[in-house]
Amino acid sequence: MNVHETTVRAPAAQLARAHILSAPGLRSTLRRQQGLFALTLFVPVILLFLIIRVIPIVQIFLFSFTNYSVQRRTWRIVGFDNFVRLLSDQTFHLAFKNSMLFILYAVPIEIVLALALALLINRKLRLEGLYQTLFFLPYILPMVPAGIMWKWIYAPGSFGLANYALESLGLPRVGWLTDPNIALFAVVIMHVWKNLGFFVVIFLVGLKAISPEVVEAARVDGATEWQTIGHVQLPLLRPTILFGVVMGTIWSMSVFTEVYIMTQGTDVSAGSEMEVLVTTIYKEAFQYFNMGYAATVSLVLFAVSMLFVAIQFRLLDAKE
């Protein structure tokens, strides 16, 4: 076979294959097979998402209009009675206030500290991997052991490590978990310590993704270190900062375990003053069995969380 025959047969083979694929019956068969393959891949995922996410949200929405309780065999629709109760429920008011304060305290501290540490570690420090590991270790520590450890640190009298350190410096003891004025902030400190490593790592990843040539070009143009950070690195890091702010807000809004663990069994418990929305939901649902009212508080939590996230996307939209 010479070169001319090969060049003649090649287009002929391509035309034959194209003719076969263009046949109506074969084309429809291929489309059906592709559709079945797509269904096989996506239907289990969609069903799992519906079962785990969508259906519980719909159930909570429906229960919020009822007096549903696991202690009653029958329940009825009560309309907006649960929402009216929220307006006069002082426990809910305190929980809502504490949840908002928790966000206002925790999120800025987490983001600012994590950014500062990430920028510092990113400056080609020796033992960079060791620093990342040390910051990330608290994040992978389970919340219950971490809460028990910090409960011992905050223990009243001179038994706790925090008060022992204060006394060593000649300062008075502090009722970390017993003084209503500082108990919430004490839990915020533990919450920040627990999650700080996560934000440090994601900000470091964002900084590593910035092209070194861009930073070097800014320095060649005469930009100082602070100008490089403020006008080059932080603007390019804005999508990562947005992700960190959103995650920090969601975690702060849904805080529960640390509050629950650290307010159990203290000598002069400030637990009632440290009420947050999720602890209110827990008590109403699993201690008082008022599932309908707990569902109403859950809807408020969901709505406020979505509002915060929408505002953050508006303010930190990376497309602008």
C-alpha positions as a Markdown table, in Angstrom:
| # | Residue | x | y | z |
|---|---|---|---|---|
| 1 | Met | 0.0 | 0.0 | 0.0 |
| 2 | Asn | 1.5 | 3.3 | -1.0 |
| 3 | Val | 1.0 | 6.7 | 0.6 |
| 4 | His | -1.6 | 7.8 | -1.9 |
| 5 | Glu | -3.9 | 4.8 | -1.1 |
| 6 | Thr | -3.5 | 5.5 | 2.7 |
| 7 | Thr | -4.6 | 9.2 | 2.3 |
| 8 | Val | -7.5 | 8.1 | 0.2 |
| 9 | Arg | -8.8 | 5.4 | 2.5 |
| 10 | Ala | -8.4 | 7.6 | 5.7 |
| 11 | Pro | -11.1 | 10.1 | 4.7 |
| 12 | Ala | -13.3 | 7.2 | 3.4 |
| 13 | Ala | -13.1 | 5.5 | 6.9 |
| 14 | Gln | -13.9 | 8.8 | 8.6 |
| 15 | Leu | -16.9 | 9.3 | 6.3 |
| 16 | Ala | -18.2 | 5.8 | 7.0 |
| 17 | Arg | -17.9 | 6.2 | 10.8 |
| 18 | Ala | -19.6 | 9.6 | 10.6 |
| 19 | His | -22.4 | 8.0 | 8.5 |
| 20 | Ile | -22.9 | 5.2 | 11.1 |
| 21 | Leu | -23.0 | 7.7 | 14.0 |
| 22 | Ser | -25.5 | 9.9 | 12.2 |
| 23 | Ala | -28.0 | 7.1 | 11.8 |
| 24 | Pro | -31.2 | 8.1 | 13.7 |
| 25 | Gly | -31.6 | 4.8 | 15.6 |
| 26 | Leu | -28.0 | 4.6 | 16.8 |
| 27 | Arg | -27.9 | 8.3 | 17.8 |
| 28 | Ser | -31.0 | 7.9 | 20.0 |
| 29 | Thr | -29.6 | 4.8 | 21.5 |
| 30 | Leu | -26.4 | 6.6 | 22.5 |
| 31 | Arg | -28.4 | 9.4 | 24.0 |
| 32 | Arg | -30.5 | 7.0 | 26.1 |
| 33 | Gln | -27.3 | 5.2 | 27.3 |
| 34 | Gln | -25.8 | 8.6 | 28.2 |
| 35 | Gly | -28.9 | 9.6 | 30.0 |
| 36 | Leu | -29.0 | 6.3 | 32.0 |
| 37 | Phe | -25.4 | 6.7 | 32.9 |
| 38 | Ala | -26.0 | 10.3 | 34.1 |
| 39 | Leu | -29.0 | 9.1 | 36.2 |
| 40 | Thr | -26.9 | 6.3 | 37.7 |
| 41 | Leu | -24.3 | 8.8 | 38.8 |
| 42 | Phe | -26.5 | 11.6 | 40.0 |
| 43 | Val | -29.7 | 10.1 | 41.3 |
| 44 | Pro | -28.2 | 8.6 | 44.5 |
| 45 | Val | -26.4 | 11.8 | 45.3 |
| 46 | Ile | -29.6 | 13.8 | 44.7 |
| 47 | Leu | -31.7 | 11.4 | 46.8 |
| 48 | Leu | -29.1 | 11.6 | 49.6 |
| 49 | Phe | -29.2 | 15.4 | 49.5 |
| 50 | Leu | -33.0 | 15.4 | 49.7 |
| 51 | Ile | -33.1 | 13.0 | 52.6 |
| 52 | Ile | -30.4 | 14.6 | 54.6 |
| 53 | Arg | -30.9 | 18.3 | 53.8 |
| 54 | Val | -34.1 | 19.2 | 52.1 |
| 55 | Ile | -36.7 | 17.0 | 53.8 |
| 56 | Pro | -35.5 | 17.9 | 57.4 |
| 57 | Ile | -35.8 | 21.6 | 56.5 |
| 58 | Val | -39.3 | 21.1 | 55.1 |
| 59 | Gln | -40.2 | 19.2 | 58.3 |
| 60 | Ile | -38.9 | 21.9 | 60.6 |
| 61 | Phe | -40.8 | 24.5 | 58.6 |
| 62 | Leu | -44.0 | 22.5 | 59.0 |
| 63 | Phe | -43.4 | 21.7 | 62.7 |
| 64 | Ser | -42.9 | 25.4 | 63.5 |
| 65 | Phe | -46.7 | 25.9 | 62.9 |
| 66 | Thr | -47.7 | 23.1 | 65.2 |
| 67 | Asn | -47.5 | 22.1 | 68.9 |
| 68 | Tyr | -45.8 | 18.9 | 68.0 |
| 69 | Ser | -44.2 | 17.0 | 70.9 |
| 70 | Val | -42.9 | 13.4 | 71.3 |
| 71 | Gln | -44.8 | 13.2 | 74.6 |
| 72 | Arg | -48.2 | 13.7 | 73.0 |
| 73 | Arg | -50.0 | 11.2 | 70.7 |
| 74 | Thr | -51.9 | 13.9 | 68.9 |
| 75 | Trp | -50.8 | 17.4 | 67.9 |
| 76 | Arg | -52.5 | 20.3 | 66.1 |
| 77 | Ile | -51.7 | 23.3 | 63.9 |
| 78 | Val | -51.3 | 26.4 | 66.0 |
| 79 | Gly | -50.6 | 28.9 | 63.2 |
| 80 | Phe | -48.2 | 31.6 | 64.2 |
| 81 | Asp | -48.5 | 31.0 | 68.0 |
| 82 | Asn | -44.9 | 29.8 | 68.3 |
| 83 | Phe | -43.6 | 32.9 | 66.5 |
| 84 | Val | -45.7 | 35.2 | 68.8 |
| 85 | Arg | -44.2 | 33.4 | 71.8 |
| 86 | Leu | -40.7 | 34.3 | 70.5 |
| 87 | Leu | -41.5 | 38.0 | 70.9 |
| 88 | Ser | -42.1 | 37.6 | 74.7 |
| 89 | Asp | -39.7 | 34.8 | 75.5 |
| 90 | Gln | -36.8 | 36.3 | 77.5 |
| 91 | Thr | -34.7 | 33.2 | 77.2 |
| 92 | Phe | -34.9 | 33.5 | 73.4 |
| 93 | His | -34.0 | 37.1 | 73.6 |
| 94 | Leu | -30.9 | 36.4 | 75.7 |
| 95 | Ala | -29.9 | 33.5 | 73.4 |
| 96 | Phe | -30.3 | 35.6 | 70.3 |
| 97 | Lys | -28.3 | 38.5 | 71.9 |
| 98 | Asn | -25.5 | 36.1 | 73.0 |
| 99 | Ser | -25.3 | 34.4 | 69.5 |
| 100 | Met | -25.0 | 37.8 | 67.9 |
| 101 | Leu | -22.3 | 38.8 | 70.4 |
| 102 | Phe | -20.5 | 35.5 | 69.8 |
| 103 | Ile | -20.3 | 36.3 | 66.1 |
| 104 | Leu | -19.1 | 39.9 | 66.6 |
| 105 | Tyr | -16.4 | 38.7 | 69.0 |
| 106 | Ala | -15.2 | 35.5 | 67.4 |
| 107 | Val | -15.3 | 36.1 | 63.6 |
| 108 | Pro | -13.2 | 39.3 | 63.5 |
| 109 | Ile | -10.6 | 37.9 | 66.0 |
| 110 | Glu | -10.3 | 34.6 | 64.0 |
| 111 | Ile | -9.9 | 36.3 | 60.6 |
| 112 | Val | -7.5 | 39.0 | 61.7 |
| 113 | Leu | -5.3 | 36.7 | 63.8 |
| 114 | Ala | -5.3 | 34.0 | 61.1 |
| 115 | Leu | -4.4 | 36.6 | 58.4 |
| 116 | Ala | -1.5 | 38.0 | 60.5 |
| 117 | Leu | -0.2 | 34.5 | 61.3 |
| 118 | Ala | -0.5 | 33.4 | 57.7 |
| 119 | Leu | 1.3 | 36.5 | 56.4 |
| 120 | Leu | 4.1 | 35.9 | 59.0 |
| 121 | Ile | 4.5 | 32.2 | 58.2 |
| 122 | Asn | 4.5 | 32.9 | 54.5 |
| 123 | Arg | 7.6 | 35.0 | 54.7 |
| 124 | Lys | 9.9 | 31.9 | 54.2 |
| 125 | Leu | 10.2 | 31.2 | 57.9 |
| 126 | Arg | 12.3 | 28.3 | 59.0 |
| 127 | Leu | 10.3 | 25.3 | 60.3 |
| 128 | Glu | 7.2 | 26.6 | 58.4 |
| 129 | Gly | 5.7 | 23.1 | 58.4 |
| 130 | Leu | 6.1 | 22.8 | 62.2 |
| 131 | Tyr | 4.2 | 26.1 | 62.7 |
| 132 | Gln | 1.4 | 25.0 | 60.5 |
| 133 | Thr | 1.1 | 21.7 | 62.4 |
| 134 | Leu | 1.1 | 23.4 | 65.8 |
| 135 | Phe | -1.6 | 25.8 | 64.7 |
| 136 | Phe | -3.7 | 23.0 | 63.1 |
| 137 | Leu | -3.5 | 20.6 | 66.0 |
| 138 | Pro | -6.3 | 22.2 | 68.1 |
| 139 | Tyr | -8.6 | 22.1 | 65.1 |
| 140 | Ile | -8.4 | 18.3 | 64.7 |
| 141 | Leu | -8.8 | 17.8 | 68.5 |
| 142 | Pro | -12.4 | 16.7 | 69.3 |
| 143 | Met | -14.5 | 19.4 | 70.8 |
| 144 | Val | -15.5 | 17.6 | 73.9 |
| 145 | Pro | -11.9 | 16.9 | 75.2 |
| 146 | Ala | -11.0 | 20.4 | 74.2 |
| 147 | Gly | -14.0 | 21.8 | 76.2 |
| 148 | Ile | -13.0 | 19.7 | 79.2 |
| 149 | Met | -9.4 | 20.9 | 79.0 |
| 150 | Trp | -10.4 | 24.5 | 78.8 |
| 151 | Lys | -12.9 | 24.0 | 81.6 |
| 152 | Trp | -10.0 | 23.0 | 83.8 |
| 153 | Ile | -8.0 | 26.0 | 82.6 |
| 154 | Tyr | -10.9 | 28.3 | 83.6 |
| 155 | Ala | -11.5 | 26.4 | 86.9 |
| 156 | Pro | -12.5 | 28.7 | 89.8 |
| 157 | Gly | -10.1 | 29.6 | 92.6 |
| 158 | Ser | -6.5 | 28.8 | 92.2 |
| 159 | Phe | -7.1 | 25.4 | 90.7 |
| 160 | Gly | -7.4 | 26.6 | 87.2 |
| 161 | Leu | -4.3 | 27.3 | 85.1 |
| 162 | Ala | -5.6 | 30.8 | 84.0 |
| 163 | Asn | -6.1 | 32.0 | 87.6 |
| 164 | Tyr | -2.8 | 30.4 | 88.7 |
| 165 | Ala | -1.0 | 32.4 | 86.0 |
| 166 | Leu | -2.8 | 35.6 | 87.1 |
| 167 | Glu | -1.8 | 35.0 | 90.7 |
| 168 | Ser | 1.8 | 34.4 | 89.6 |
| 169 | Leu | 1.7 | 37.9 | 88.0 |
| 170 | Gly | 0.2 | 39.4 | 91.1 |
| 171 | Leu | -3.2 | 39.9 | 89.6 |
| 172 | Pro | -6.6 | 39.0 | 91.1 |
| 173 | Arg | -8.4 | 35.9 | 90.2 |
| 174 | Val | -11.2 | 36.0 | 87.6 |
| 175 | Gly | -14.4 | 34.0 | 87.5 |
| 176 | Trp | -13.9 | 32.9 | 83.9 |
| 177 | Leu | -17.0 | 30.8 | 83.7 |
| 178 | Thr | -18.9 | 32.1 | 86.7 |
| 179 | Asp | -18.9 | 35.8 | 86.1 |
| 180 | Pro | -21.8 | 36.6 | 83.6 |
| 181 | Asn | -19.9 | 39.6 | 82.3 |
| 182 | Ile | -17.0 | 37.7 | 80.9 |
| 183 | Ala | -18.2 | 34.0 | 80.7 |
| 184 | Leu | -19.3 | 34.4 | 77.1 |
| 185 | Phe | -16.0 | 36.0 | 76.1 |
| 186 | Ala | -14.1 | 33.2 | 77.9 |
| 187 | Val | -15.9 | 30.6 | 75.6 |
| 188 | Val | -15.1 | 32.8 | 72.6 |
| 189 | Ile | -11.4 | 32.6 | 73.5 |
| 190 | Met | -11.7 | 28.8 | 73.5 |
| 191 | His | -13.6 | 28.8 | 70.2 |
| 192 | Val | -11.0 | 31.0 | 68.5 |
| 193 | Trp | -8.2 | 28.8 | 69.8 |
| 194 | Lys | -10.0 | 25.7 | 68.5 |
| 195 | Asn | -10.6 | 27.0 | 65.0 |
| 196 | Leu | -7.7 | 29.4 | 64.4 |
| 197 | Gly | -5.5 | 26.7 | 62.7 |
| 198 | Phe | -8.1 | 26.0 | 60.0 |
| 199 | Phe | -8.2 | 29.7 | 58.9 |
| 200 | Val | -4.4 | 30.0 | 59.1 |
| 201 | Val | -4.0 | 27.0 | 56.7 |
| 202 | Ile | -6.6 | 28.2 | 54.2 |
| 203 | Phe | -5.1 | 31.7 | 54.2 |
| 204 | Leu | -1.7 | 30.2 | 53.7 |
| 205 | Val | -3.0 | 28.2 | 50.7 |
| 206 | Gly | -4.4 | 31.4 | 49.3 |
| 207 | Leu | -1.1 | 33.3 | 49.7 |
| 208 | Lys | 0.8 | 30.4 | 48.1 |
| 209 | Ala | -1.5 | 30.7 | 45.1 |
| 210 | Ile | -0.5 | 34.3 | 44.5 |
| 211 | Ser | 2.1 | 34.5 | 41.8 |
| 212 | Pro | 5.5 | 35.6 | 43.2 |
| 213 | Glu | 6.1 | 37.7 | 40.1 |
| 214 | Val | 3.1 | 39.9 | 41.0 |
| 215 | Val | 4.5 | 40.5 | 44.5 |
| 216 | Glu | 8.0 | 41.1 | 43.2 |
| 217 | Ala | 6.7 | 43.5 | 40.6 |
| 218 | Ala | 5.1 | 45.6 | 43.3 |
| 219 | Arg | 8.3 | 45.7 | 45.3 |
| 220 | Val | 10.3 | 46.7 | 42.2 |
| 221 | Asp | 7.9 | 49.6 | 41.7 |
| 222 | Gly | 8.8 | 50.8 | 45.1 |
| 223 | Ala | 5.9 | 49.4 | 47.2 |
| 224 | Thr | 6.7 | 49.0 | 50.9 |
| 225 | Glu | 5.9 | 45.7 | 52.8 |
| 226 | Trp | 2.6 | 47.1 | 54.1 |
| 227 | Gln | 1.7 | 48.5 | 50.7 |
| 228 | Thr | 2.3 | 45.1 | 49.1 |
| 229 | Ile | 0.1 | 43.4 | 51.7 |
| 230 | Gly | -2.7 | 46.0 | 51.5 |
| 231 | His | -2.8 | 46.7 | 47.7 |
| 232 | Val | -1.6 | 43.3 | 46.3 |
| 233 | Gln | -1.9 | 40.3 | 48.5 |
| 234 | Leu | -5.1 | 41.1 | 50.4 |
| 235 | Pro | -7.2 | 42.1 | 47.3 |
| 236 | Leu | -6.0 | 38.9 | 45.6 |
| 237 | Leu | -6.9 | 37.0 | 48.8 |
| 238 | Arg | -10.4 | 38.3 | 48.9 |
| 239 | Pro | -12.2 | 35.1 | 47.7 |
| 240 | Thr | -10.3 | 33.2 | 50.4 |
| 241 | Ile | -11.2 | 35.8 | 53.1 |
| 242 | Leu | -14.8 | 35.6 | 52.0 |
| 243 | Phe | -14.8 | 31.8 | 52.5 |
| 244 | Gly | -13.2 | 32.2 | 55.9 |
| 245 | Val | -15.7 | 34.9 | 57.1 |
| 246 | Val | -18.7 | 32.8 | 55.9 |
| 247 | Met | -17.4 | 29.6 | 57.6 |
| 248 | Gly | -16.5 | 31.5 | 60.8 |
| 249 | Thr | -20.0 | 33.1 | 60.9 |
| 250 | Ile | -21.7 | 29.7 | 60.4 |
| 251 | Trp | -19.6 | 28.0 | 63.1 |
| 252 | Ser | -20.1 | 30.9 | 65.5 |
| 253 | Met | -23.9 | 31.0 | 64.9 |
| 254 | Ser | -24.2 | 27.2 | 65.4 |
| 255 | Val | -21.9 | 27.1 | 68.5 |
| 256 | Phe | -23.2 | 24.5 | 71.0 |
| 257 | Thr | -20.7 | 21.9 | 72.3 |
| 258 | Glu | -18.2 | 24.3 | 73.9 |
| 259 | Val | -21.0 | 26.2 | 75.6 |
| 260 | Tyr | -22.7 | 23.1 | 76.8 |
| 261 | Ile | -19.5 | 21.4 | 78.1 |
| 262 | Met | -18.1 | 24.5 | 79.8 |
| 263 | Thr | -21.2 | 25.5 | 81.6 |
| 264 | Gln | -22.0 | 22.2 | 83.2 |
| 265 | Gly | -21.1 | 21.7 | 86.9 |
| 266 | Thr | -19.4 | 25.0 | 87.6 |
| 267 | Asp | -19.7 | 26.2 | 91.2 |
| 268 | Val | -21.7 | 29.3 | 90.4 |
| 269 | Ser | -22.9 | 28.4 | 87.0 |
| 270 | Ala | -23.3 | 31.2 | 84.5 |
| 271 | Gly | -25.0 | 28.8 | 82.2 |
| 272 | Ser | -28.3 | 30.6 | 82.0 |
| 273 | Glu | -26.5 | 33.9 | 81.1 |
| 274 | Met | -24.6 | 32.0 | 78.4 |
| 275 | Glu | -27.6 | 30.7 | 76.5 |
| 276 | Val | -27.2 | 30.7 | 72.7 |
| 277 | Leu | -29.7 | 29.8 | 70.0 |
| 278 | Val | -28.6 | 26.2 | 69.6 |
| 279 | Thr | -28.6 | 25.5 | 73.3 |
| 280 | Thr | -32.2 | 26.9 | 73.4 |
| 281 | Ile | -33.1 | 24.6 | 70.5 |
| 282 | Tyr | -31.6 | 21.6 | 72.4 |
| 283 | Lys | -33.4 | 22.4 | 75.6 |
| 284 | Glu | -36.8 | 23.0 | 74.0 |
| 285 | Ala | -36.6 | 19.9 | 71.9 |
| 286 | Phe | -34.9 | 17.3 | 74.1 |
| 287 | Gln | -35.5 | 18.5 | 77.7 |
| 288 | Tyr | -38.9 | 20.1 | 77.5 |
| 289 | Phe | -40.0 | 18.2 | 74.3 |
| 290 | Asn | -41.5 | 21.3 | 72.7 |
| 291 | Met | -40.5 | 20.2 | 69.2 |
| 292 | Gly | -42.8 | 22.8 | 67.5 |
| 293 | Tyr | -41.3 | 25.7 | 69.4 |
| 294 | Ala | -37.7 | 24.3 | 68.9 |
| 295 | Ala | -38.5 | 24.2 | 65.1 |
| 296 | Thr | -39.5 | 27.8 | 65.2 |
| 297 | Val | -36.2 | 28.8 | 66.9 |
| 298 | Ser | -34.4 | 26.7 | 64.3 |
| 299 | Leu | -36.0 | 28.7 | 61.5 |
| 300 | Val | -34.9 | 31.9 | 63.1 |
| 301 | Leu | -31.4 | 30.5 | 63.3 |
| 302 | Phe | -31.4 | 29.5 | 59.7 |
| 303 | Ala | -32.9 | 32.8 | 58.5 |
| 304 | Val | -30.3 | 34.9 | 60.4 |
| 305 | Ser | -27.5 | 32.7 | 59.2 |
| 306 | Met | -28.6 | 33.2 | 55.6 |
| 307 | Leu | -28.9 | 37.0 | 56.2 |
| 308 | Phe | -25.4 | 37.2 | 57.5 |
| 309 | Val | -24.0 | 35.2 | 54.6 |
| 310 | Ala | -25.8 | 37.3 | 52.1 |
| 311 | Ile | -24.5 | 40.5 | 53.6 |
| 312 | Gln | -20.9 | 39.1 | 53.6 |
| 313 | Phe | -21.2 | 38.1 | 50.0 |
| 314 | Arg | -22.4 | 41.6 | 49.1 |
| 315 | Leu | -19.6 | 43.3 | 51.0 |
| 316 | Leu | -16.8 | 40.9 | 50.0 |
| 317 | Asp | -17.9 | 39.9 | 46.6 |
| 318 | Ala | -14.7 | 38.9 | 44.8 |
| 319 | Lys | -16.2 | 39.8 | 41.4 |
| 320 | Glu | -16.3 | 43.5 | 42.2 |
